[in-house]
Amino acid sequence: MNTISQGSPDGKKILVRVDFNVPLDGNLQVTDDTRIRGALPTIRYLLEKKCALILMSHLGRPEGVYAREFSLSPVAECLGKILGMTIRFAEDCIGPDAESVTSLLKAGEIAMLENLRFHKEETKGDEDFARKLAVHGQVYVNDAFGTAHRAHASTTVVAKFFQEKYAGFLLQKEVENARQILENPKRPFTAIMGGAKVSDKIELIQSLLDKVDTLLIGGGMAYTFLKAKGLHIGTSIFEQEKVILAASLLKSARQKNVTLLTPLDSVVADKFSMDAKTMIIQSKDHPEGMMGLDIGPGTYKAWLPIIMSSGTILWNGPMGVFEMKPFSNGTFAIADAVVRATERGAFSLIGGGDSAAAIQKAGFADRVSYVSTGGGALLEMLEGKALPGVEALRSQ
């Protein structure tokens, strides 16, 4: 996979796939510019090389039809403010109107195309649609790791129409950090898995059992594992159809000499609410009518020395409903432990999605080794799958 620093993009028109799928508020203003800032190293590098940049992205799921709330126009304005320059905006991503904007673009200027997913052909990987996108540039750069696991027109198919195609710096960093976990982890290797559902992480857990020394299971998915151990879980969320699978994963961990731990205690509540009645209970003594919404302090105390002695840490998924204050302590305590382990020399990779949001909310994003923007793409790579968007940059 070639990166832009290995190529010769100087002075050319560059078609750049970015991941600007950012949240907008009711006034259509960007509320979190993290993904925009993630692409800045690539954008600024190409501007320094006197390139003209044509940026393309998706936003939300408009299902192939125009919808004002999914327009990238506010995102273009946000990027312009960050860079201190005017971003030209094309009202479509293909066709005469879009080409009239990009064809007149000069060195050092940036244009942003309208939402790719206003055309259903984007997610279908339509070749003719990809060909129409390709006319905008002389060189193709993919810097959208978050969509690299999708064989969409702008992430994969469009690459075949370019002799020069490169990974941007964000995509390069994401792939390199995931490979460090996969290929050369410093021991002991500890994975911390959370989130609501076992079904979302089955393949990842199965893959990790061949790589890690310890697997810590928290979040909603923990109650499926606790159920598989024969424990009562009250009204806690769990997946009935995955209990047998969880039991098999517990057995597989034992066979592979992997230490797989579930919570020793939980913060439970009588309802899913900020003002719920809460208490801390031992996992073996879970009362009826109460739901588990966070790991308890005993679990954190038991897991802390494991995390602190780790050489490599992968964290994907919160330990509880961290968005609600009564159930955020477990997630933020784990975040603090990961930071402290990193400061002692561990390599820590935080998976995308809720894990990234939690580490940001805790104010620790700059104190771990790497926070992935990838979400699903990172999970698929860690599961050992090839990413179409990355493979497309290798093909001739």
Stockholm file with secondary structure:
# STOCKHOLM 1.0

chainA/1-396         MNTISQGSPDGKKILVRVDFNVPLDGNLQVTDDTRIRGALPTIRYLLEKKCALILMSHLGRPEGVYAREFSLSPVAECLGKILGMTIRFAEDCIGPDAESVTSLLKAGEIAMLENLRFHKEETKGDEDFARKLAVHGQVYVNDAFGTAHRAHASTTVVAKFFQEKYAGFLLQKEVENARQILENPKRPFTAIMGGAKVSDKIELIQSLLDKVDTLLIGGGMAYTFLKAKGLHIGTSIFEQEKVILAASLLKSARQKNVTLLTPLDSVVADKFSMDAKTMIIQSKDHPEGMMGLDIGPGTYKAWLPIIMSSGTILWNGPMGVFEMKPFSNGTFAIADAVVRATERGAFSLIGGGDSAAAIQKAGFADRVSYVSTGGGALLEMLEGKALPGVEALRSQ
#=GR chainA/1-396 SS CCBGGGSCCTTSEEEEECCCCCCBCTTSCBSCCHHHHHTHHHHHHHHHTTCEEEEECCCSCCTTSCCGGGCSHHHHHHHHHHHTSCEEECSSSSSHHHHHHHTTCCTTCEEECCCGGGSTHHHHTCHHHHHHHHTTCSEEEECCGGGTTSCCTTTTGGGGGCSSEEECHHHHHHHHHHHHHHHCCCSSEEEEECSSCSTTTHHHHHHHTTTCSEEEECSTTHHHHHHHTTCCCTTCCCCGGGHHHHHHHHHHHHHTTCEEECCSEEEEESSSSTTCCEEEEEGGGCCTTCEEEEECHHHHHHHHHHHHTCSEEEEESCSSCTTSGGGCHHHHHHHHHHHHHHHTTCEEEECSTHHHHHHHHTTCGGGSSEECSCTHHHHHHHTTCCCHHHHTTTCC
#=GC SS_cons         CCBGGGSCCTTSEEEEECCCCCCBCTTSCBSCCHHHHHTHHHHHHHHHTTCEEEEECCCSCCTTSCCGGGCSHHHHHHHHHHHTSCEEECSSSSSHHHHHHHTTCCTTCEEECCCGGGSTHHHHTCHHHHHHHHTTCSEEEECCGGGTTSCCTTTTGGGGGCSSEEECHHHHHHHHHHHHHHHCCCSSEEEEECSSCSTTTHHHHHHHTTTCSEEEECSTTHHHHHHHTTCCCTTCCCCGGGHHHHHHHHHHHHHTTCEEECCSEEEEESSSSTTCCEEEEEGGGCCTTCEEEEECHHHHHHHHHHHHTCSEEEEESCSSCTTSGGGCHHHHHHHHHHHHHHHTTCEEEECSTHHHHHHHHTTCGGGSSEECSCTHHHHHHHTTCCCHHHHTTTCC
//
